[in-house]
């Protein structure tokens, strides 16, 4: 008899429009897996990330009707990655055996969870949910996402292509994950570093069921910057390389200017001078900005502030 106890962790921020359907679909998946003997017990753990709408009252209402629903209400909006961490950390310290993380918007295929559990029952610790293709994305989002994954790999980050935060993790993988002390979280980069056995389940991503995306362009850009600077020092090395190139170029320019002066030729005018000043000035400011990103991360890490505070709990 299968004794596996599974928790589906769902971070939520202003998801009142979709939450009832999310609960229905996830509950059906859990009931089906229990009936088929894939798991012995299944629960849904909602993590309300300081929502400003009726998400939390709705979670409380649903928990009264559905005993498989558990919930954490964070005292403040701490962001998707921190909220997801809160749920995974709770599972790691509980008596449940594995956790599946999925967003509330139903874009990820809930039916893929059964395949993930099958791999877990075969001894796999981490199962990644990977998109087959990006038909539902706009042209801009599709190509910027592809650029991000390629850039992450070029910078040395271990990241699964077309994978976000839809994954299954075993208890020992969760224990290893929560042992990481950093506050600058980029889970899709940390999880592959754990080293436990892993595989992928491929699925077709759907349109958002209801509501609006919680990742506008500015948040996506910040998330990409966090991912790159959290797992690679190559940008700093690129600054050093660029500095050496600029020094070499300036030496060549000085030699050229002196030779022109000595031969009596007219020295190039203000245009070329201003162009070089603006270019080098922009390069310097960019370099300072990149260094500032790393200094800012150090600043956050050394303060060691708590990742989150739990305000309320339901069925825990």
Secondary structure, DSSP 8 states (H G I E B T S, - for coil): ----EEEEEEEESS-TTTHHHHHHHHHHHHHHHHHTTS-SEEEEEEEE-S-SSSHHHHHHHHHHH-TTEEEEEESS---HHHHHHHHHHHHHTSS--EEEE--TTS-S-TTHHHHHHHHHHTT-SEEEEEES--TTS-HHHHHHHHHHHHHHHHTT----TTEEEEEEEEHHHHHHHHT---SS--HHHHGGGG---EEEEEE-----SSS--S--HHHHHHHHHHHHHHH--HHHHHHHHHHHHHHHHHHHHHHHHHHHHHHT-----HHHHHHHHHHHHHHHHHHHHHHHHHHHHHHHHHHT--S--EEEEE--
